[in-house]
Amino acid sequence: MPGLKISHINNSKFPTGNIEQGNWKTILNREITVLNKHFGDKEKERFYSEMSLMLGTGVDMQTAFSIVLSDIQTTSHHELIKKISEDIIRGSGFSESLTNRSVVFSRYEINTIKIGEETGKLSEVLKELSLFYNSSVKLKRQLVGILTYPAIVILLSIVIVMFMLSFVVPVFKDIFLQTGRDLPWVTRALIKISGLVPHIISVMGIIVASIVFLHRVFKQKTFYRKITANLFLKIPIIGTLIKKIYLARFCQSMKLLVSAKVISSQALELVSEMIQFYPMQESLTEVRREVVENGLLLHESLRKQKFFPSKFVAMIKISEEVNVPEIIFEKLQYQYSNEIEHQQAILGKLIEPIFIVILGIFVGIILIAMYMPMFEMTTVSF
């Protein structure tokens, strides 16, 4: 690829992650899925970090696995790493053993480790994988934090309003009925809503349960992923933050693969598999097609996709011109990570007062509606 001098590596050498159809493979994958489905990014970060440290100090592979195994407390995780160690003792390569457990380890990891074995830089590659998953865990926490805080505040607001409608309003209602006076329209409307609270709660429960059910059923469907992703991206401020989070992950993934001398077309494919965010996956699929079929430079194909900002594309263009892609990707990842932390802190400070004001308005309306008739009665009595 012109402008980006990356050594070509024969794709046939890479494990594809496809599982053979033999019965023993099916049984193995079923066992792995059940026992090790929680071997997530946090566990992988620790595993790769410890293995990198051991191999970097000159410890042989078997001893390194023994040391790592001695510190694993979770039974299923211990069994997983133990089986990988046993495969290596029997003569399998590290990446080959991971390929047999492709339901736990992605092609991204397997291919990267394969490169490390072939180039004699396994320790360095494992360290990079550890840093990748450390950043991945951090970015996921940021994403969860961005979406969770507003959700909790909204939920608390709904609970407070429902409590007042269920317990405060009925008390005033009994007092008003005893007076027999005409009530202001706001008070009458609120009393009617108060009587519908059980039905409102039931409807809200059904809606929430339906959303959870539909999410579980359709979360892997293309149309659902496209709709939900585009919906999140359209949310003011939050959408921008989510986009930056995935751009940061893209930069870190590309930096690791480019540093390992993976050709750009394969790197784009692996990153697309790694980042399960529909708008970026769709864009990367088209970018890869343009690079492979039309021979475009990476920045030229990225420019055609709306997901990638113009400044981002300009930096990639510079990296291709001076042939330092890994440095540019690292700097972009660092920049986006800092922006995410800064904007997330600002968002947290803005959301709280906004929702406090909104909650105050609802509570104020309820109190005014309840006390207005009492003020009128007091005025009439005087």
Beta strands, then each sheet from edge to edge (+ up, - down):
end
